[in-house]
Amino acid sequence: MSKLKITAAEMVAAARERIEEIETPDLIAKVNDPDTVIVDIRDIRERQRSGFIPGSVHAPRGMIEFWVDPDSPYHKDVFSQDKKYVFHCASGWRSALTVATLQDMGFEASHLREGFSTWEANNGPIEFPEKKA
């Protein structure tokens, strides 16, 4: 097995050095801000199990670059608005890498530093998907 040139933790640390990080209480205060779009990049099963931030947009990590790119056939209009975008995952690792990549593309965004893991502990509102009959 070959030795990695850089570990995942090192990649996250490097991303965090160059992106904007939002603290949980600060994002809780913006939940109802019409100029802020909260983007949840967790897997659908994580959202079903742990709930999600009300009004958040679900955008799976594997599709983000394509959904954001206006020239992509997969582009989503939600990413063409003149708003502040805050991405989150469970612990802040995936979202840090995501925002660094989007920044490289020229898309301005920030991320929730500690992810959804601290949301409930800070009394952030949570919704759960409706159970299918």
N, C-alpha and C positions, 0 to 999 in steps of 0.2 A: 504494500500500500504506500502511495506517495505522500509526502508531507505537504500540507496545505501551505500556500504562500501567505495567506491571511485567514484568521479564524472568523467565524460569524460574529463573535463578540467584538473583535477588533473592527470589523466592518460597521457594526452598529455604533461603536464609539466614534469612529471617524465621521459617520453620518451626523451624529449628534453635535459634533463640533461646528458644523456648517449650516444647520437648519434651525428654525424657530421651534422651541418647545413650549407648550402651554401646560400650566399646572391644572390639576383636576378642579379645584374650586373656581378658577378663572373660567374654565369651559362651562361649568355648571351655570355660572352667571350669564352665559351666552346661549343657553339652550333655546330660548324663545326669540333670539335676535334674528330678524329676517335677513340680515346681511351676512350671516354665518351659516355655512353648510358643513355639517358634521358628517364625515364619511367613515363608515364602519367597514374595515377590510377583512374582518374575521370570517372564517368559514361559516356557512349557513347553520351548521350543527352547533357551533359556539353560540350563535345568536338565539337559537331555539332553547338551548340549555340554560344560558345565563341571562337572557333578555337583552334588550338593546336600548340605546338612548332614544327617547321619543323624537320623531322627526328626522332621525339620521337616515342617510342614504346608504344602502348596502351595495358595495362594489367589491367583489372578490379580488383578492390580491393578484391573482394571475391575470386579470383583465385590465387593471388600472391604466397602464400605459396606453392601451388601445382605446379605452373609453374616454380618456382625457384628450387624446390627439384628434383635432378636428379633421385631419385628412384620413383618418382610419375609417374603414367601413363599419367599425364597431363603436364609433364615437357616440357618446350620450350627451344630450343637450344640457343636462344638469351641470356639466363641467364647462359650459360656455357662458356662464353668468358672471357678472362683475360683482363677485362676493368673496368673502374670506373663507377659505377651505381649511378645515382641521380634520386630519385623518387620525384614526385610532385602530389599534388591535387590542389584544388582551393585556400585554405587558409593556408595550412601547418599542419592541424590537422590530417587528415587521413594519410598523408605521414609520419608524425612523428611516429604514432603508427605502421605503416607498417614497417618502417626501424628498429624500436626497436624489432619487432617480428622477422624480417629477421636476425638481429644481434644475437638474441637468437638461431636461427637455424645455425649460423656460416657463414652466407652470408654477405659479406661486402658491405655496401651501405651508402649513405648519402641522405639528402632530401633538397629540396628548401624551406628555412625557411618560407617565406611568401606565398608560392604557386604561382599559375598562376595569382592570383589577382593583383600582382604588375608587371607582365611581360610586359604588354602593356605600362604602365606608364613609364617604364624604356627603352622604344623603342626596346623591344625584338621582333624578327620576329615571325609572326603568319601566319599560313595557315588555310584555311577552307576546309572541305570536299567538293568534287564536288557534286553539286545538281543532284539528280537522275531525269531522264526525265520521 
